Amino acid sequence: MDHALEGRMLVVEGDITRLEVDAVVNAANSSLLGGGGVDGAIHRAAGPGLLEECRTLGGCPTGEARITGGHGLPARHVIHTVGPVWHGGTGGERELLRSCYTESLRLSAAAGLGSVAFPAVSTGVYGYPKTDACDIAVGAVSEWLGAHDLPRTVTFCCFAAADAELYRRRLAGGPEPE
């Protein structure tokens, strides 16, 4: 990892809804009205105010992002991004997933946010291969942080230990775990 980026990208294993950051990123569906996985967990933890605010946004296309308040979360904001469903890599999934990260970072910087936490977007029920998604996430965030002051820190929040190890190894520049 570039020494200028050291300390600006972190990996934690745990529940994204409990992180005390300026914004958490929600791996949302295009309606923004809640769902399963990370999306459902964020909506449950934030409470009904998040759903009410999301209803005013009119949804979100794949690869884009929208920002709301954090409501009942420790995070002040939620950045909702809609990742691509994996169809074998022939439907522009790589570019759309990369856009999820850059659009979320653009919104966080525009709002003056210093810290943002990402889940592993599209790797749950959307089926994106975890190693490829990790490479895209770390690459997009590294590029953004290399060119921008905000956010100051980005946390990759992984629910499973194996996923956290994958991100740690990628950030260290080491081989993929077996």
Buried (B, 14 or more C-beta within 10 A) or exposed (E): BEEEBEEBBBBBBEEBBEBEBBBBBBBBBEBBBBBEBBBEBBBEBBEEEBBEBBEEBEBBEBBBBBBBBBBEBEBBBBBBBBBBBBEEEEEEBBEBBBBBBBBBBBBBBEBEBBBBBBBBBBBBEBBBEBBBBBBBBBEBBBBBBEEEEBBBBBBBBBBEEEBBBBBBBBBEEEEEEE
